[in-house]
Amino acid sequence: MSATFQSSSFAVFRLIGEAPAMRALREQIVRIADSDAAVAIVGESGSGKELAARDLHSHSRRGTHPFIAVNCGAIPEALMESEFFGHRRGAFTGAHEERGGFFQAAHRGTLFLDEVAELPSSMQVKLLRALQERRVRKLGGQREEPVDVRIVSATNRDLAEAVRRGEFRQDLYYRLQVIELRLPPLRERREDIPLLSAAILNRLSGGHRAVLLPAAMARLCTHAFPGNVRELENILERALALVPDQVIEAEDLQFETAVQMPDSTEPVGDVIDQAGVGLPLCLRTHLHAVERALVRRALRQARFQRVQAAHLLGISLRQLRYRMQRLAIHEYD
């Protein structure tokens, strides 16, 4: 969630919230911003770890230089050394030109290592050396080059436990964990849900003032949010996409994404096959036909009891009515 918050003592924060834990977090970010010490951001999935890293960068003296975010779990192990440190031309098949890596791209700025616990042991050794020496050597190169980079890492795993299990190097753990920023889960700052919801809806609706009715807000404020702010955004985005008038009621909020149909119904794949053979010439028309077929099937299965049909589709009665109107579906057609 990329809304911003104006701090009275500093510039703009991406992390918003008035809960005491969030105020304390922003104050800590300001205090440590200009340090070059490595920072480890700890928090559950969806709690805003990258936003915290970006706030730390933008409030530091490095803020005018690059911020490079890297998902350590998304890079194939065979490519990691080249991606992090760069390579010389001819270093491997396909290396047609010399290029820098993440460290060179983040020079004088911040390198954010997300999901750092996913680094394989071979890369942990190379990263440790780069942090100790503040120098890197391109793959296939003969000389090392200095880099000025602040390292910020994040993970939703317990790194100390990974060290105890021998899955993460203890020396690298201490290099990364100089300063710790801990992000509170959303369930521990429920008072921020209205503020976060307003910011999310304003962004998703393009400033068209989507409305979250009081009953819907009350329902949000009692939810546990295991997926934190990312889950809140997902729920609101789905609700906004399904309502016809940008007014979200309590029944428009869906806390489960899976659509479950009874075992006696045909698989969704069969509906798609029935809608047309081969690849569709127009995706929009094809999806319209598939959606119409599913809604009609649910209505027939429920013997045209709309409440039951909506339950079969995993949507609210209001959403079913909207779909029937949009898809020109009439009872018993």
Buried (B, 14 or more C-beta within 10 A) or exposed (E): BEBBBEBEEBEEBBBBBEBEBBEEBBEBBBEBBEBEEBBBBBBBBBBBBBBBBBBBBBBBEBBEBBBBBBEBEEBEEEEBBBBBBBBBEEBEEEBEEBBBBBBBBBBEBBBBBBBBBBBEEEBBBBBBBBBEEEEBBBBBBEEBBEBEBBBBBBBBBEBEEBBEEEBBBEEBBEBBBBBEBBBBBBEEBBEBBBBBBBBBBBBBBEEEEBEBEEEBBEBBEEBEBEBBBBBBBBBBBBBBEBBEEBBBBBBBBBBEEEEEBEEEBEEBEEBBEEBBEEEBEEEEEBEBBBBBBBBBBBBEBBEEEBEBBBBBBBBBBBBBEBBBEEBEBEEEE
